[in-house]
Amino acid sequence: MSRWYTELSDPQAAADETVAAKARELTAGTKTELERIQAIARYVQSLQYISIQIGVGRFRPHSAAEVLAKRYGDCKDKANLMRALLKAVGIEAYPVLIYSGDPTYVREEWASPSQFNHCIVAVRVSDATQTATVINHPKLGRLLIFDATDPNTPVGDLPTHEQNSFALVAAGDSGTLLRMPATPPEANQLERQADVSLAADGSITASVRENAFGQSAAAYRGEFKHFSRPEYQQLIEGWVTSGATGAKVTKVEPTDDNAVGRFALDVEFNAANYGQLMQDRLLIFKPVIVSRRERVFLTEKARKHPVVLDSYSYTETVKVKLPAGFDVDELPDPVKLDAPFGTYAATYAVKDGQLQFTRTLVQHAATIPVEQYATVRSFFEHIRAAEQAPVVLARK
């Protein structure tokens, strides 16, 4: 398989003078190997994705010069152009055949092109290049794995649905099927800070600041690029009002820093009657005001297929300024969950008229067999219960 695809693709990756000139233009001013790779990667990602597959073109990419001239191509065309541009600046790269959409799909024992539906790139790098998506090939050395088609995932990261899957590095006789890298949970972190002022009538004024990294950022970036600004505004308003019914959103300010794999979002809103005032004596509210957008439900009692979990981590701190004239009467119990595939914790503290609620989730990439479904279902049921727990205030 490796020899066959190498013979198809290598002649198409020739770097003529036009390709070489473009490579020099893109990398002008770069100082490191990683910066050269990043500059070329950003350009290739920016090209229009169009797939035209006729005859052997189903497998063989168009020539790099043709893709550069027309400024469009499919996944193998983009991977091939990136190889040619890198080669022009002295960096070797190889096409990688992979199945996009299911990391468990490719079988080691079945050497067939019909196993693969996507093409990405393996860039040969020195020890100076350090990223979470570098793997070691027994003959080719250190390989940085990158998807030149995904516009939301920068160099140093890999789309979730490609991580930890088998893929074929097509490098002639040296090619082999390798397990793709899986980024750790902390590389896909979502951090949220919410500052809330709760009034005696139950109304709130809130500001929420999110910082997403890795594949968490890629998901948010994809939303932001996919929708028009009014549609994106409506999406965020729907997310806010799903937790704070009737909320009026006054600010939505996204900031995309694709180069470093970060996406930030600032939201401000107010909501009347968020807390329930009962008998003019008790004020009840949930400190989880907005939901996590990355949620696993698993509400079915039985399941026929394994549960595939992505690598992900989340931390949120909610600070609620309590209304004058009220004291905390009841707090939910703290929660701590430990499982082979992740951990979760929720804590509460009250100091100087302010309630601080913190929740953290660390979820490891894992495939949970059907026989263990009850365990993973129970884990997420306890999380849902913890995030619905109310705080009760009593008038002094």
C-alpha positions as CSV (number, residue, x, y, z in Angstrom):
1,M,0.0,0.0,0.0
2,S,2.8,2.4,0.9
3,R,4.7,1.7,-2.3
4,W,1.6,2.0,-4.4
5,Y,0.5,5.4,-3.1
6,T,4.1,6.7,-3.1
7,E,4.3,6.0,-6.8
8,L,1.0,7.8,-7.4
9,S,1.7,10.9,-5.3
10,D,5.5,11.6,-5.4
11,P,5.6,12.7,-9.0
12,Q,2.8,15.1,-8.3
13,A,4.7,16.8,-5.5
14,A,7.5,18.1,-7.7
15,A,8.3,21.7,-6.8
16,D,8.8,23.8,-10.0
17,E,10.0,27.4,-9.9
18,T,6.5,28.8,-9.3
19,V,6.0,26.5,-6.3
20,A,9.6,27.3,-5.0
21,A,9.0,31.0,-5.4
22,K,5.8,30.8,-3.4
23,A,7.5,28.8,-0.7
24,R,10.2,31.4,-0.4
25,E,7.6,34.2,-0.2
26,L,5.6,32.4,2.5
27,T,8.6,31.7,4.7
28,A,10.4,35.1,4.3
29,G,11.1,36.4,7.8
30,T,10.7,33.1,9.6
31,K,13.4,32.0,11.9
32,T,12.7,28.4,12.9
33,E,11.7,25.2,11.3
34,L,8.4,25.3,13.1
35,E,7.7,28.9,11.9
36,R,8.4,27.8,8.3
37,I,6.0,24.9,8.6
38,Q,3.3,27.1,10.2
39,A,3.6,29.7,7.5
40,I,3.1,27.2,4.7
41,A,0.4,25.4,6.6
42,R,-1.7,28.5,7.1
43,Y,-1.5,29.3,3.3
44,V,-2.6,25.8,2.3
45,Q,-5.4,25.8,4.8
46,S,-6.7,29.0,3.3
47,L,-7.2,27.5,-0.2
48,Q,-10.7,26.5,-1.2
49,Y,-11.6,22.9,-0.7
50,I,-13.2,21.4,-3.9
51,S,-13.2,17.7,-4.6
52,I,-13.3,16.5,-8.2
53,Q,-12.6,12.8,-8.5
54,I,-12.5,11.1,-11.9
55,G,-10.8,7.7,-12.6
56,V,-7.4,7.4,-11.0
57,G,-7.9,10.9,-9.7
58,R,-9.8,9.3,-6.9
59,F,-6.4,8.4,-5.4
60,R,-3.8,10.5,-7.3
61,P,-3.5,14.2,-6.4
62,H,-3.3,16.9,-9.0
63,S,0.2,18.3,-9.5
64,A,1.4,20.9,-6.9
65,A,1.8,23.5,-9.6
66,E,-1.7,23.0,-10.8
67,V,-3.2,23.3,-7.3
68,L,-1.2,26.4,-6.6
69,A,-2.3,28.0,-9.9
70,K,-6.0,27.2,-9.4
71,R,-6.0,27.8,-5.6
72,Y,-8.3,24.9,-4.8
73,G,-8.2,21.2,-4.3
74,D,-9.3,18.3,-2.2
75,C,-7.5,16.8,0.8
76,K,-4.9,14.9,-1.1
77,D,-4.3,18.0,-3.4
78,K,-3.7,20.2,-0.3
79,A,-1.5,17.6,1.4
80,N,0.5,17.3,-1.9
81,L,0.9,21.0,-2.3
82,M,2.1,21.4,1.3
83,R,4.7,18.6,0.7
84,A,6.0,20.5,-2.4
85,L,6.1,23.9,-0.7
86,L,8.0,22.3,2.3
87,K,10.4,20.5,0.0
88,A,11.3,23.8,-1.6
89,V,12.5,25.1,1.7
90,G,14.4,21.9,2.6
91,I,11.7,20.1,4.7
92,E,10.6,16.6,3.8
93,A,7.0,15.5,4.2
94,Y,4.9,12.4,3.4
95,P,1.3,11.9,2.6
96,V,-0.7,10.1,5.3
97,L,-3.9,8.1,4.4
98,I,-6.4,8.1,7.3
99,Y,-10.1,7.5,7.9
100,S,-11.8,10.7,9.0
101,G,-14.7,10.4,11.3
102,D,-14.1,7.2,13.3
103,P,-10.7,6.5,15.0
104,T,-11.6,2.8,15.4
105,Y,-12.3,2.2,11.7
106,V,-8.9,1.2,10.2
107,R,-7.9,-2.4,10.7
108,E,-4.2,-3.4,10.8
109,E,-4.9,-6.7,9.0
110,W,-6.7,-5.2,6.0
111,A,-4.4,-3.5,3.6
112,S,-6.8,-1.8,1.3
113,P,-7.2,1.8,0.0
114,S,-10.9,1.5,0.7
115,Q,-10.2,1.8,4.4
116,F,-9.2,5.4,3.9
117,N,-11.2,8.5,3.1
118,H,-8.9,11.3,3.8
119,C,-5.3,12.5,3.3
120,I,-3.2,14.5,5.8
121,V,0.6,15.2,6.1
122,A,3.5,13.9,8.1
123,V,6.4,16.5,8.3
124,R,9.8,15.2,9.1
125,V,11.1,17.5,11.9
126,S,14.2,17.9,14.0
127,D,14.4,17.8,17.8
128,A,14.1,21.6,17.8
129,T,10.4,21.3,16.9
130,Q,8.3,20.3,19.9
131,T,4.6,19.9,19.6
132,A,2.0,17.4,21.0
133,T,1.4,15.9,17.5
134,V,4.9,14.6,16.9
135,I,5.3,10.8,16.6
136,N,8.3,8.6,16.0
137,H,8.6,6.5,12.9
138,P,11.0,3.5,13.1
139,K,12.9,4.7,9.9
140,L,11.8,8.2,9.1
141,G,12.3,9.6,12.6
142,R,10.2,12.4,14.2
143,L,7.1,13.2,12.2
144,L,4.8,16.1,12.9
145,I,1.2,15.1,11.9
146,F,-1.0,17.8,10.5
147,D,-4.3,18.1,8.6
148,A,-3.9,20.7,5.8
149,T,-7.6,20.6,5.0
150,D,-9.1,21.4,8.4
151,P,-9.2,25.3,8.6
152,N,-9.8,25.4,12.3
153,T,-6.8,23.3,13.6
154,P,-3.3,24.9,13.5
155,V,0.0,23.1,13.3
156,G,0.7,21.3,16.6
157,D,-2.8,20.0,16.9
158,L,-4.9,17.4,15.1
159,P,-8.7,17.1,14.7
160,T,-10.3,15.0,17.4
161,H,-11.8,12.5,15.0
162,E,-8.3,11.7,13.6
163,Q,-6.5,11.3,16.9
164,N,-5.4,7.9,18.1
165,S,-6.5,6.2,14.9
166,F,-4.3,4.0,12.6
167,A,-3.1,5.8,9.5
168,L,-0.7,4.9,6.6
169,V,2.4,6.9,6.3
170,A,3.1,6.5,2.5
171,A,6.9,6.6,2.3
172,G,7.7,3.9,-0.2
173,D,9.3,0.8,1.3
174,S,9.7,2.6,4.6
175,G,6.0,3.3,4.9
176,T,3.9,1.7,7.6
177,L,0.6,1.9,9.5
178,L,1.1,4.1,12.6
179,R,-1.1,5.1,15.5
180,M,-1.8,8.8,15.2
181,P,-1.1,11.1,18.2
182,A,-3.7,11.8,20.9
183,T,-3.4,15.2,22.6
184,P,-3.7,15.2,26.4
185,P,-6.8,16.7,28.1
186,E,-4.9,19.8,29.2
187,A,-4.1,20.6,25.5
188,N,-7.9,20.9,24.9
189,Q,-8.7,23.0,27.9
190,L,-11.7,25.3,28.3
191,E,-11.4,27.9,31.1
192,R,-14.4,29.9,32.2
193,Q,-14.7,32.7,34.7
194,A,-18.2,34.0,35.6
195,D,-18.8,37.1,37.7
196,V,-22.4,37.4,38.8
197,S,-24.3,39.9,41.0
198,L,-27.5,38.5,42.5
199,A,-30.2,41.0,43.6
200,A,-32.7,40.5,46.4
201,D,-35.5,40.0,43.8
202,G,-33.7,37.1,42.1
203,S,-32.4,39.1,39.1
204,I,-28.8,38.8,38.0
205,T,-26.2,40.7,36.1
206,A,-23.4,38.5,34.8
207,S,-20.2,38.5,32.7
208,V,-18.7,35.4,31.4
209,R,-15.1,35.1,30.0
210,E,-14.1,31.9,28.2
211,N,-10.6,30.8,27.0
212,A,-10.5,27.7,24.8
213,F,-7.4,25.9,23.6
214,G,-6.7,23.0,21.2
215,Q,-9.7,21.1,20.0
216,S,-12.0,23.1,22.3
217,A,-10.9,26.2,20.5
218,A,-11.2,24.5,17.1
219,A,-14.9,23.7,17.8
220,Y,-15.6,27.3,18.9
221,R,-13.6,28.6,15.9
222,G,-15.7,26.4,13.5
223,E,-18.9,27.9,14.9
224,F,-17.7,31.4,14.5
225,K,-16.6,30.9,10.9
226,H,-19.6,28.9,9.9
227,F,-22.3,31.4,10.9
228,S,-22.9,35.0,9.9
229,R,-22.5,37.5,12.8
230,P,-26.3,37.7,13.4
231,E,-26.5,33.9,13.4
232,Y,-23.5,33.6,15.8
233,Q,-25.1,36.2,18.1
234,Q,-28.3,34.1,18.1
235,L,-26.3,30.9,18.8
236,I,-24.7,32.5,21.9
237,E,-28.0,33.9,23.1
238,G,-29.5,30.5,22.8
239,W,-26.7,29.0,24.9
240,V,-27.1,31.7,27.6
241,T,-30.9,31.5,27.8
242,S,-30.9,27.7,28.0
243,G,-29.4,28.3,31.5
244,A,-30.8,31.7,32.4
245,T,-34.3,31.8,31.0
246,G,-35.3,35.1,29.6
247,A,-31.8,36.5,29.7
248,K,-31.0,39.6,27.7
249,V,-27.5,39.4,26.2
250,T,-25.8,42.8,26.0
251,K,-22.3,41.8,24.8
252,V,-20.9,39.0,22.6
253,E,-17.2,39.6,21.8
254,P,-15.3,36.7,20.3
255,T,-11.5,36.8,19.8
256,D,-9.8,34.2,17.5
257,D,-6.1,33.7,17.9
258,N,-5.7,30.8,15.4
259,A,-1.9,31.0,15.3
260,V,-1.6,29.8,18.9
261,G,-4.7,27.6,18.9
262,R,-6.8,29.9,21.3
263,F,-10.3,31.2,21.1
264,A,-11.7,33.7,23.6
265,L,-15.3,34.7,24.2
266,D,-16.7,37.5,26.4
267,V,-20.4,37.6,27.1
268,E,-22.4,39.9,29.3
269,F,-26.1,39.5,30.1
270,N,-28.8,40.1,32.7
271,A,-31.8,38.1,33.6
272,A,-34.8,38.9,35.7
273,N,-36.2,36.2,38.1
274,Y,-33.2,34.0,37.8
275,G,-33.4,33.2,41.5
276,Q,-36.8,32.1,43.0
277,L,-38.0,34.2,45.9
278,M,-40.3,32.1,48.1
279,Q,-42.5,33.6,50.8
280,D,-40.3,36.7,50.7
281,R,-37.9,34.8,52.9
282,L,-36.0,32.2,50.8
283,L,-34.0,32.9,47.6
284,I,-33.1,29.8,45.6
285,F,-30.7,29.8,42.6
286,K,-28.3,27.5,40.7
287,P,-24.7,28.6,40.6
288,V,-24.3,26.8,37.3
289,I,-25.7,29.7,35.2
290,V,-24.5,28.7,31.8
291,S,-24.0,25.1,30.6
292,R,-20.9,23.5,29.3
293,R,-21.3,23.3,25.5
294,E,-19.3,20.1,25.4
295,R,-21.6,17.7,27.1
296,V,-22.0,13.9,27.2
297,F,-25.6,12.8,27.9
298,L,-25.8,9.0,27.8
299,T,-29.3,8.9,29.2
300,E,-30.3,5.6,27.5
301,K,-30.6,2.6,29.9
302,A,-28.9,0.3,27.5
303,R,-26.4,0.6,24.7
304,K,-25.3,-1.5,21.7
305,H,-22.0,0.2,20.8
306,P,-18.9,1.4,22.7
307,V,-18.7,4.9,24.1
308,V,-15.9,6.9,22.4
309,L,-14.7,9.8,24.6
310,D,-12.5,12.6,23.4
311,S,-9.6,14.1,25.3
312,Y,-10.9,17.3,27.0
313,S,-10.6,19.3,30.2
314,Y,-12.7,22.0,31.7
315,T,-12.5,24.4,34.6
316,E,-15.0,27.0,35.7
317,T,-15.1,29.5,38.6
318,V,-18.3,31.3,39.3
319,K,-18.3,34.2,41.8
320,V,-21.7,35.3,42.9
321,K,-22.1,38.5,44.9
322,L,-24.9,37.8,47.3
323,P,-27.7,40.3,48.0
324,A,-27.6,42.4,51.1
325,G,-29.9,41.0,53.8
326,F,-29.4,37.4,52.9
327,D,-27.3,34.6,54.4
328,V,-26.5,31.2,52.9
329,D,-28.9,28.7,54.4
330,E,-28.1,25.5,52.4
331,L,-25.2,24.6,50.1
332,P,-25.0,21.5,48.0
333,D,-22.5,18.9,49.1
334,P,-19.1,18.9,47.3
335,V,-18.7,16.3,44.6
336,K,-15.7,14.3,43.6
337,L,-15.8,11.6,41.0
338,D,-12.9,9.3,39.9
339,A,-13.0,6.9,37.0
340,P,-10.4,5.3,34.7
341,F,-11.6,7.7,31.9
342,G,-11.8,10.9,33.9
343,T,-12.3,12.9,37.1
344,Y,-14.8,15.6,38.1
345,A,-15.0,17.8,41.1
346,A,-17.4,20.6,42.3
347,T,-16.8,22.7,45.4
348,Y,-18.5,25.6,47.2
349,A,-17.2,28.3,49.5
350,V,-18.7,31.5,51.0
351,K,-16.6,34.4,52.2
352,D,-17.3,38.2,52.6
353,G,-20.7,38.1,51.1
354,Q,-19.6,36.1,48.0
355,L,-20.3,32.5,46.9
356,Q,-17.6,30.9,44.9
357,F,-18.5,27.7,43.0
358,T,-15.8,25.8,41.1
359,R,-16.2,22.8,38.8
360,T,-13.5,20.8,37.0
361,L,-13.6,18.0,34.5
362,V,-10.7,16.0,33.1
363,Q,-11.8,13.6,30.4
364,H,-9.3,11.2,28.8
365,A,-9.6,9.8,25.2
366,A,-11.0,6.4,25.7
367,T,-13.2,3.8,24.1
368,I,-15.5,2.3,26.8
369,P,-16.8,-1.2,25.9
370,V,-20.5,-1.9,26.1
371,E,-20.0,-4.1,29.1
372,Q,-18.8,-1.0,31.1
373,Y,-21.6,1.3,29.9
374,A,-23.3,1.5,33.3
375,T,-20.1,2.9,34.8
376,V,-19.6,5.7,32.3
377,R,-23.4,6.5,32.3
378,S,-23.3,6.7,36.1
379,F,-20.3,9.1,36.0
380,F,-22.1,11.6,33.8
381,E,-25.4,11.2,35.6
382,H,-23.6,12.3,38.8
383,I,-22.2,15.3,36.9
384,R,-25.6,16.3,35.7
385,A,-27.1,16.1,39.2
386,A,-24.2,18.2,40.7
387,E,-24.7,20.9,38.1
388,Q,-28.5,21.1,38.8
389,A,-28.0,21.5,42.6
390,P,-29.4,24.7,44.0
391,V,-28.1,27.1,46.7
392,V,-30.7,28.4,49.3
393,L,-30.4,31.8,50.8
394,A,-32.4,33.0,53.8
395,R,-33.3,36.5,54.7
396,K,-31.6,37.7,57.9
